Structures are given as structure tokens and as C-alpha cells.
Amino acid sequence: MRLLGSRPPCRTRRFPGVHGLPDGVTAAGGHRLLISYEATTPSLFSLRGAAQGPCDIVWVLDSSEPEMAEAARLLSRMGTVMDMSGCSPAQTVEALRATGPTGVVALNDRRINLLAEVAEGLELDFHTPEAARRLSDKMLQRQAMEALGPPSAP
């Protein structure tokens, strides 16, 4: 039983992709890209088509979201799928470290804070956690702009 509002236990599950590469092996371009996938992510077919050849994809999702449980099966046909439901940022970093990523892509703002922490923990280029917080919080954006001097909206 879980207390209302408490985080579910971390359930890291890996669905090896039919076309996914094993750990330590990367596509011809030598890149393995982490892509955070959620229901509003642009077409996965166009994403996979654009990445095919230059990199291998590791789809990162949270299967506790209703649409994602079924998506994992389809995504596994186009790369490795890592289900990070209930995991803390530190647990996510450690689970994703094993996939050997060389880059991170956020196609939606919703998980940008988590991805910034993951990228920092994996020493990958991405927004810093502080920049991600500013990108996702209007009040922090206004405070940052005011600190620079230009006028901001009330």
C-alpha cells in the first residue's frame, strides 16, 4: 500500500529493442541518444527516421502514465526503452549510465528538470539544472531578467 502523495517505488525496467544495440556498442556514428518520451512527444517514426544511422536511441519513459505502458512495446521496436517509473533523479542517472549515452534530447518541457539532473550526473552536454529550473518557472525567469537589468512584465 502506498500513502497518498508518496512516490511509488522505483521500477527500472529495460525493454531491449529489436534494433537497439547492446551496452557498450553504438551505431555507426558512435552516438547513443537518450530521448524522453511522453504522450505529447512528436511522431516517434519521424524521430527514429531522423536518428537512424547516426545514432542509437534509448527511449526514456514513465510507464505509470496511462499511455506509456502500451507505448513501450512499440518503442522497443525502434531502440532500447528504459522505464523509469517511480525513480528518483539519482536512481535514473545510475540506471541510464549503464546504457552508455552520449547525448540527451528533451522534446517537451515537462521533464526538462529531470533531464538536466540526468545530464549533469552523466556529464553530458545539456541545460544545467539551474537553467532548466529557470526555463520551466516563470517567476525564476522574471527574477533572472530583473537581475540583468532589462524591464520585465508585471
N, C-alpha and C positions, 0 to 999 in steps of 0.2 A: 504494500500500500504506500502511496506517495502522498505527502502533505500538499494541500492546495498551494500553488505558487512555488513549490520546490522544483528543482531541476531533476529531470529523470536521470537515472544512472547512465553513464557514458556507454554507448553501444557502438563501438567502432566495428564496422563490417566492411569487408572488401569483396567486391564482385570483380574478379579478373575479367577483363574484356576479351572478347573473341579476337579483336585486333590489337588489344593492349599489349605492351611489351613488358617482360619481367623486370623486376627491380634491377637496377644497375645497367640496363640496356636501354638505349634511347634510339629514336628514329634517326634516319639518315642525317638530318640537320643537327642531331645531338641535343635536342631540347625536349623536355617533358614539362608540359604546362598544366598548372592547376587552374581549373575553371569552376567557379562557384555556380552551381546550377540550381535554379528555383523556377517556379511555375511561370514567372514573367520573363525568363531569360529568352533572348531572341532564338530563332529557329536553330535547334541543335544540328540539323542537317547542314545548314549553311556554315555553322561554326566548324563542324567536322570537315566539311569540304575545304574550307579555307586553311585548316591546320594540317590536312593530310599531306604527308611528305615531309614538311618542315619540322613537325613535332608530334609527339605522342601526347594524348590528353588524359589527365586524371580528373574526372568529374567529381566535385565535392558537393555533397548534398546532405540534407537532414530528412530522413525517412519518417520522422514523426509528423511532418507536414503531409496532409492527406494526399496531395497529388504526387508526391515524391516516391512513395513505395512502388507504384507501377512504373514510374519513370526510370528507376534503377535498372530494371530488366532491359529496357530499350537502350539506355545509355551504355550498358555493358557491351553492347554490340559495336560501340564506337570508341572504346577506350576503357580504362580501369575506372571503377566507381568506388569512392570512399564515402561511406555513410557515417557522418559524424554526429548523429542524434544524441543529445544529452551530454556531449563532451565539452569540457572547459577549453579555453584557448590553449592552455599548456598541453592538455591531452591531444588536442587537434594537431598541434605542432609536432608532437612526438609520433603520432600515427602517420602524418603526411611525410615526415622526414624519411621514412622507410621507402617511399616511392621515388625518391631522388629527383625532386622537382628542380627546374632551372628558371621558372617564372610563374607569376600569378596574374590572373585576369579577373577583374570584377566587372560584370556586365549590368549589375544592378547596385543601387546604393545600400540596400538593406543589410548586406553582410560586409560592407566595406571596413567597419571597425574590426571585426574578427579577422578578415583577410590581412589587414595591416599588422595585427599582432602575429599572425602566422608567418607573414613575410619577414617580419623582424626576427622572429625566432629561428627561421630557416636561413637568415642572412640573404634574402632575395630582394631585388630592387622593387619597390612599391612605395606607396604613401607611408609616411611614418604614422604610428598610432595617433600622435597629436594632430597631424594634418588630417587624418581620417575623421577624427572627432570634430574638427572644425568644418569639414566638408558636410557632415551629417547633422550639425546642430546650428541652427540659425543664430542663436544667441552668441555662441562662440565665434561665429563668422563676424557678427557685428562688433564684438569686443576686439577681435584681431584687426578689423578695419579701422576702428577708432584708435587703436594703438599706433597705427601707421599714419594717422592724421587726416585722411580724406573724410568728408562728411558721409554719414550713413542715414538711412531712413529711420524714422522714429519707431 
